[in-house]
Amino acid sequence: MKRLIAATLTAAPLFALAAPVNLLNNGSFESTAVANGSWLNTSTVAGWTVGPHGLEIRDNVAGRAFDGSNFVELDTTTNSWISQSLNTVAGLTYTLSFSFANRPDHQGANSNGLEWSIGTLSGTVGKNTVTSWDSFSTTFTGTGSAMTLRFGANGRSDSFGTSLDNVGVFAVNAGGNAAAVPEPHSLALMLAGLGAMGFVMRRRKWGSKA
């Protein structure tokens, strides 16, 4: 009985699989500390390359975040952009997803709009006066080398634009779903569990010979 319990406990790490892993760094822009009810313009943010006109990060100002506390706008004092490079596997399918919304105090549809691009794909969202969060998703194929994801404000440069949050890129498995892969610490636990189970089984084998 004790051996059975030990084997069960050591097998537990085998099931410590993580949720689908976002290949982007800081996809919800939470790495920058912004006080509730405030905002800031910055030229640097973790994970992203920021255009020469900066990036506006807000926390509960002119809207609320879709995910976490922070969200961003790319029309700062004028239209700006951000980008991030990610490594891909040739032929593998990936999902790009993000959320967007126009400001409650927007200046009309011509003031709004957010363009995106990755590889040969591109598009525009938010060219309207909708102020609730919406989500966009598409798939693309990896090239086997670094690919650049880019977002840019493309409405009127008037410091009122479309907000962005919850950006993610996920590998897609054969079933068409985002692939769940072990996080590094879970992988370590799995390997430790395998080793421990092997040790238990060897002890049982030795015991049966005695």
VOBA-1610 file (N, C-alpha, C; in pm, whole numbers, padded with zeros to 5 digits, always signed):
BEGIN
Met+00082-00120+00000Met+00000+00000+00000Met+00086+00126+00000Lys+00191+00124+00084Lys+00280+00240+00090Lys+00347+00263-00045Arg+00385+00151-00111Arg+00449+00165-00240Arg+00353+00225-00343Leu+00225+00185-00336Leu+00126+00238-00428Leu+00107+00388-00408Ile+00101+00431-00281Ile+00087+00574-00251Ile+00207+00651-00302Ala+00326+00595-00278Ala+00449+00662-00323Ala+00450+00676-00474Ala+00408+00571-00544Ala+00406+00575-00690Ala+00307+00679-00739Thr+00192+00689-00671Thr+00091+00787-00710Thr+00142+00929-00691Leu+00208+00952-00577Leu+00260+01086-00550Leu+00368+01125-00649Thr+00456+01033-00682Thr+00562+01067-00776Thr+00510+01082-00917Ala+00395+01023-00947Ala+00337+01038-01080Ala+00267+01171-01097Ala+00231+01238-00986Ala+00155+01363-00993Ala+00219+01467-01083Pro+00354+01487-01079Pro+00412+01589-01167Pro+00391+01563-01314Leu+00360+01438-01353Leu+00338+01409-01494Leu+00217+01484-01547Phe+00127+01525-01458Phe+00006+01592-01501Phe+00014+01743-01483Ala+00134+01792-01450Ala+00152+01936-01426Ala+00178+02010-01557Leu+00090+01990-01654Leu+00102+02059-01782Leu+00046+02200-01770Ala+00112+02296-01832Ala+00068+02434-01824Ala-00038+02461-01929Ala-00102+02577-01914Ala-00195+02626-02015Ala-00115+02663-02140Pro-00183+02685-02252Pro-00111+02729-02372Pro-00019+02847-02343Val+00101+02841-02397Val+00203+02940-02366Val+00201+03053-02469Asn+00188+03176-02420Asn+00194+03294-02507Asn+00339+03316-02549Leu+00365+03316-02678Leu+00501+03336-02727Leu+00547+03479-02717Leu+00453+03571-02690Leu+00488+03712-02676Leu+00526+03744-02532Asn+00615+03838-02517Asn+00651+03889-02386Asn+00566+04013-02354Asn+00503+04012-02237Asn+00428+04130-02189Asn+00312+04164-02282Gly+00234+04063-02318Gly+00124+04084-02411Gly+00010+04168-02357Ser-00001+04180-02225Ser-00106+04264-02165Ser-00049+04390-02102Phe+00079+04417-02125Phe+00144+04543-02087Phe+00142+04567-01935Glu+00150+04458-01860Glu+00143+04471-01715Glu+00279+04495-01649Ser+00387+04490-01725Ser+00521+04501-01665Ser+00552+04643-01617Thr+00479+04742-01666Thr+00502+04882-01626Thr+00406+04920-01516Ala+00459+04969-01406Ala+00374+05009-01293Ala+00305+05141-01324Val+00172+05139-01324Val+00091+05259-01346Val-00016+05262-01238Ala-00024+05371-01166Ala-00121+05380-01057Ala-00263+05383-01112Asn-00355+05326-01036Asn-00496+05326-01074Asn-00544+05470-01095Gly-00610+05492-01207Gly-00661+05626-01237Gly-00558+05718-01298Ser-00447+05663-01349Ser-00343+05747-01407Ser-00294+05688-01539Trp-00207+05759-01606Trp-00153+05715-01733Trp-00014+05775-01751Leu+00062+05720-01846Leu+00193+05775-01876Leu+00230+05747-02020Asn+00311+05835-02077Asn+00372+05812-02207Asn+00515+05764-02185Thr+00553+05659-02255Thr+00686+05603-02236Thr+00745+05563-02371Ser+00877+05563-02378Ser+00945+05521-02501Ser+01002+05381-02488Thr+00989+05320-02370Thr+01038+05184-02349Thr+00936+05103-02269Val+00917+04980-02310Val+00830+04889-02236Val+00880+04748-02262Ala+00879+04665-02159Ala+00934+04530-02168Ala+00875+04452-02285Gly+00963+04389-02363Gly+00919+04301-02470Gly+00895+04367-02604Trp+00866+04497-02603Trp+00823+04565-02725Trp+00924+04670-02770Thr+00935+04686-02902Thr+01005+04801-02959Thr+00901+04910-02979Val+00931+05030-02932Val+00834+05140-02933Val+00877+05244-03036Gly+00781+05291-03115Gly+00808+05391-03217Gly+00853+05523-03157Pro+00901+05616-03241Pro+00960+05741-03192Pro+00862+05832-03119His+00732+05810-03136His+00634+05894-03067His+00581+05831-02939Gly+00642+05719-02898Gly+00611+05661-02767Gly+00486+05576-02764Leu+00452+05540-02642Leu+00340+05451-02613Leu+00268+05504-02490Glu+00135+05511-02497Glu+00056+05558-02382Glu+00000+05436-02308Ile+00037+05422-02180Ile-00012+05312-02097Ile-00111+05371-01996Arg-00230+05313-01986Arg-00335+05367-01898Arg-00383+05259-01801Asp-00427+05304-01686Asp-00489+05218-01585Asp-00615+05288-01537Asn-00729+05241-01588Asn-00858+05297-01547Asn-00872+05446-01582Val-00824+05481-01700Val-00840+05616-01754Val-00890+05602-01897Ala-00997+05674-01933Ala-01055+05665-02067Ala-01079+05518-02105Gly-01141+05445-02012Gly-01168+05303-02031Gly-01099+05220-01924Arg-01129+05091-01926Arg-01068+04997-01833Arg-01003+04884-01911Ala-00904+04820-01853Ala-00831+04714-01921Ala-00922+04594-01951Phe-00894+04526-02060Phe-00962+04401-02091Phe-00904+04289-02006Asp-00771+04293-01986Asp-00702+04189-01909Asp-00605+04257-01813Gly-00610+04225-01686Gly-00521+04286-01588Gly-00562+04429-01557Ser-00462+04517-01537Ser-00488+04656-01502Ser-00453+04754-01613Asn-00349+04722-01689Asn-00300+04815-01791Asn-00354+04784-01930Phe-00366+04888-02010Phe-00390+04874-02153Phe-00323+04994-02220Val-00310+04991-02352Val-00230+05093-02419Val-00307+05158-02533Glu-00256+05276-02571Glu-00305+05348-02689Glu-00183+05393-02767Leu-00192+05389-02899Leu-00078+05419-02984Leu-00085+05557-03049Asp-00192+05630-03028Asp-00197+05770-03068Asp-00166+05852-02943Thr-00040+05883-02924Thr+00004+05955-02804Thr-00016+06104-02826Thr+00086+06174-02869Thr+00069+06311-02917Thr+00048+06311-03067Thr+00085+06200-03128Thr+00061+06174-03270Thr+00065+06023-03289Asn+00031+05975-03406Asn+00026+05830-03427Asn+00163+05765-03407Ser+00164+05653-03333Ser+00287+05582-03305Ser+00266+05434-03333Trp+00365+05352-03300Trp+00356+05209-03326Trp+00440+05132-03225Ile+00414+05000-03215Ile+00497+04909-03136Ile+00515+04781-03216Ser+00622+04708-03188Ser+00645+04581-03256Ser+00719+04486-03163Gln+00710+04359-03196Gln+00782+04256-03120Gln+00818+04142-03215Ser+00941+04094-03205Ser+00989+03985-03289Ser+00977+03854-03214Leu+00935+03748-03283Leu+00923+03617-03220Leu+00973+03510-03316Asn+01035+03407-03259Asn+01084+03296-03339Asn+00971+03200-03371Thr+00972+03144-03492Thr+00868+03053-03536Thr+00930+02927-03595Val+00849+02822-03602Val+00889+02696-03663Val+00829+02691-03804Ala+00910+02660-03902Ala+00863+02658-04040Ala+00747+02561-04057Gly+00638+02610-04116Gly+00523+02526-04146Gly+00424+02510-04032Leu+00461+02551-03911Leu+00372+02537-03797Leu+00269+02650-03797Thr+00146+02619-03760Thr+00039+02719-03757Thr+00035+02787-03621Tyr+00015+02918-03623Tyr+00006+02998-03501Tyr-00123+03080-03504Thr-00174+03109-03384Thr-00288+03198-03370Thr-00243+03331-03311Leu-00281+03440-03376Leu-00262+03575-03322Leu-00397+03624-03273Ser-00401+03674-03150Ser-00525+03730-03097Ser-00495+03856-03018Phe-00590+03948-03016Phe-00577+04068-02934Phe-00715+04131-02915Ser-00723+04220-02818Ser-00848+04290-02789Ser-00829+04439-02813Phe-00936+04506-02853Phe-00928+04648-02886Phe-01060+04717-02853Ala-01053+04847-02828Ala-01172+04927-02797Ala-01141+05073-02822Asn-01243+05150-02859Asn-01227+05294-02874Asn-01258+05365-02744Arg-01197+05479-02726Arg-01214+05556-02603Arg-01359+05601-02585Pro-01407+05607-02460Pro-01541+05662-02437Pro-01551+05808-02483Asp-01439+05881-02478Asp-01438+06022-02521Asp-01378+06035-02661His-01407+05937-02747His-01350+05935-02881His-01394+06058-02961Gln-01319+06084-03067Gln-01345+06201-03152Gln-01405+06161-03287Gly-01469+06047-03292Gly-01533+06001-03415Gly-01453+05892-03484Ala-01515+05824-03580Ala-01454+05709-03645Ala-01324+05745-03716Asn-01315+05864-03772Asn-01192+05903-03842Asn-01072+05918-03748Ser-01101+05937-03621Ser-00994+05949-03522Ser-00944+05813-03474Asn-01027+05710-03495Asn-00998+05578-03442Asn-00935+05487-03548Gly-00882+05376-03501Gly-00827+05276-03592Gly-00693+05225-03546Leu-00675+05094-03562Leu-00552+05028-03520Leu-00515+04928-03628Glu-00396+04942-03685Glu-00351+04849-03786Glu-00257+04746-03725Trp-00258+04625-03780Trp-00172+04517-03733Trp-00109+04447-03852Ser+00004+04384-03830Ser+00067+04306-03937Ser+00161+04203-03876Ile+00171+04088-03943Ile+00270+03987-03911Ile+00294+03906-04037Gly+00420+03889-04075Gly+00450+03824-04201Gly+00384+03897-04317Thr+00311+03823-04399Thr+00243+03883-04514Thr+00100+03924-04481Leu+00056+03901-04358Leu-00080+03934-04318Leu-00086+04072-04256Ser-00196+04143-04279Ser-00216+04274-04218Ser-00365+04307-04218Gly-00402+04404-04139Gly-00542+04445-04134Gly-00560+04565-04044Thr-00682+04613-04035Thr-00717+04729-03953Thr-00844+04697-03875Val-00846+04736-03749Val-00965+04720-03665Val-00997+04855-03601Gly-01118+04867-03549Gly-01154+04984-03470Gly-01192+05108-03547Lys-01213+05098-03678Lys-01251+05217-03756Lys-01401+05242-03742Asn-01442+05268-03617Asn-01582+05291-03587Asn-01590+05370-03456Thr-01706+05376-03396Thr-01721+05449-03269Thr-01761+05356-03154Val-01737+05226-03170Val-01769+05129-03065Val-01670+05143-02950Thr-01721+05156-02828Thr-01633+05180-02713Thr-01617+05057-02624Ser-01690+04948-02652Ser-01673+04825-02573Ser-01561+04742-02634Trp-01499+04657-02550Trp-01390+04573-02598Trp-01440+04470-02697Asp-01364+04452-02802Asp-01388+04345-02899Asp-01257+04268-02914Ser-01264+04146-02965Ser-01144+04065-02982Ser-01130+04020-03127Phe-01007+04016-03171Phe-00976+03975-03308Phe-00881+03855-03301Ser-00897+03762-03396Ser-00811+03645-03400Ser-00789+03603-03544Thr-00668+03559-03575Thr-00637+03506-03707Thr-00525+03404-03692Thr-00497+03330-03796Thr-00387+03233-03794Thr-00285+03270-03901Phe-00163+03227-03877Phe-00057+03246-03976Phe+00039+03128-03967Thr+00123+03113-04067Thr+00216+03001-04073Thr+00357+03049-04045Gly+00427+02977-03958Gly+00564+03014-03924Gly+00658+02998-04042Thr+00759+03083-04046Thr+00856+03081-04156Thr+00985+03006-04119Gly+01001+02976-03991Gly+01124+02912-03946Gly+01229+03012-03902Ser+01198+03139-03913Ser+01288+03245-03868Ser+01207+03347-03790Ala+01273+03451-03743Ala+01204+03553-03664Ala+01099+03624-03749Met+00981+03645-03690Met+00874+03720-03755Met+00838+03838-03665Thr+00800+03949-03724Thr+00773+04070-03649Thr+00623+04100-03647Leu+00569+04110-03526Leu+00432+04154-03506Leu+00433+04304-03481Arg+00350+04378-03553Arg+00350+04524-03542Arg+00208+04576-03528Phe+00189+04674-03440Phe+00064+04747-03427Phe+00093+04896-03445Gly+00001+04966-03511Gly+00018+05109-03529Gly-00115+05181-03531Ala-00118+05301-03476Ala-00238+05384-03484Ala-00250+05437-03627Asn-00370+05430-03685Asn-00386+05481-03821Asn-00508+05571-03838Gly-00559+05622-03726Gly-00664+05723-03735Gly-00601+05861-03744Arg-00682+05963-03727Arg-00631+06099-03726Arg-00536+06120-03609Ser-00422+06182-03632Ser-00324+06206-03525Ser-00373+06321-03438Asp-00448+06287-03333Asp-00506+06391-03247Asp-00499+06353-03100Ser-00420+06250-03066Ser-00402+06197-02930Ser-00525+06122-02878Phe-00621+06093-02966Phe-00736+06009-02932Phe-00738+05892-03029Gly-00717+05771-02979Gly-00712+05656-03069Gly-00773+05532-03010Thr-00746+05418-03074Thr-00802+05289-03033Thr-00710+05220-02934Ser-00768+05166-02828Ser-00691+05099-02723Ser-00662+04954-02761Leu-00554+04901-02702Leu-00506+04765-02731Leu-00473+04693-02602Asp-00506+04564-02595Asp-00476+04484-02475Asp-00480+04336-02512Asn-00426+04253-02421Asn-00443+04108-02428Asn-00392+04050-02560Val-00270+04085-02598Val-00213+04037-02724Val-00146+03901-02701Gly-00174+03806-02787Gly-00115+03673-02771Gly-00085+03607-02903Val+00022+03528-02905Val+00054+03441-03017Val+00076+03301-02961Phe+00002+03204-03014Phe+00006+03068-02961Phe+00025+02968-03075Ala+00108+02867-03051Ala+00121+02757-03147Ala-00008+02676-03147Val-00047+02625-03263Val-00171+02549-03277Val-00135+02403-03302Asn-00200+02311-03229Asn-00173+02169-03247Asn-00255+02112-03362Ala-00240+01983-03387Ala-00305+01919-03501Ala-00457+01926-03493Gly-00511+01939-03372Gly-00655+01947-03357Gly-00710+02086-03377Gly-00623+02183-03405Gly-00669+02318-03430Gly-00678+02403-03306Asn-00633+02353-03192Asn-00638+02427-03067Asn-00500+02476-03027Ala-00497+02580-02944Ala-00369+02629-02891Ala-00302+02516-02815Ala-00175+02492-02845Ala-00104+02378-02787Ala-00067+02405-02642Ala-00101+02309-02555Ala-00060+02317-02415Ala+00076+02251-02401Val+00174+02323-02357Val+00308+02268-02339Val+00353+02291-02196Pro+00443+02207-02144Pro+00488+02225-02006Pro+00569+02352-01991Glu+00543+02427-01884Glu+00632+02536-01847Glu+00762+02478-01795Pro+00872+02554-01794Pro+01001+02498-01751Pro+00998+02430-01616His+00930+02493-01516His+00931+02431-01384His+00847+02305-01383Ser+00739+02301-01465Ser+00658+02180-01473Ser+00735+02069-01541Leu+00813+02104-01644Leu+00894+02004-01711Leu+00995+01942-01616Ala+01055+02026-01531Ala+01150+01975-01433Ala+01081+01878-01336Leu+00960+01913-01294Leu+00885+01825-01205Leu+00852+01693-01274Met+00818+01700-01402Met+00787+01578-01475Met+00908+01485-01481Leu+01025+01542-01510Leu+01146+01460-01517Leu+01178+01400-01381Ala+01161+01482-01276Ala+01186+01431-01141Ala+01089+01318-01108Gly+00963+01334-01151Gly+00864+01231-01125Gly+00895+01101-01196Leu+00941+01113-01320Leu+00979+00993-01395Leu+01094+00920-01327Gly+01193+00997-01281Gly+01305+00935-01213Gly+01263+00866-01085Ala+01175+00933-01010Ala+01130+00875-00883Ala+01049+00749-00907Met+00963+00751-01011Met+00884+00632-01041Met+00974+00516-01081Gly+01079+00546-01160Gly+01172+00441-01199Gly+01238+00379-01078Phe+01274+00465-00980Phe+01338+00416-00859Phe+01243+00325-00781Val+01116+00367-00770Val+01017+00286-00697Val+00998+00152-00764Met+00988+00153-00898Met+00967+00027-00970Met+01087-00066-00955Arg+01210-00009-00956Arg+01327-00093-00938Arg+01328-00156-00799Arg+01289-00078-00697Arg+01285-00131-00560Arg+01185-00245-00550Arg+01071-00228-00620Arg+00970-00335-00616Arg+01024-00461-00682Lys+01100-00440-00791Lys+01157-00555-00863Lys+01259-00626-00775Trp+01346-00545-00709Trp+01446-00605-00620Trp+01378-00678-00505Gly+01271-00618-00451Gly+01201-00681-00339Gly+01140-00815-00376Ser+01091-00826-00501Ser+01029-00950-00542Ser+01131-01063-00558Lys+01260-01029-00578Lys+01365-01129-00590Lys+01413-01176-00454Ala+01391-01098-00352Ala+01446-01129-00220Ala+01376-01252-00161
//
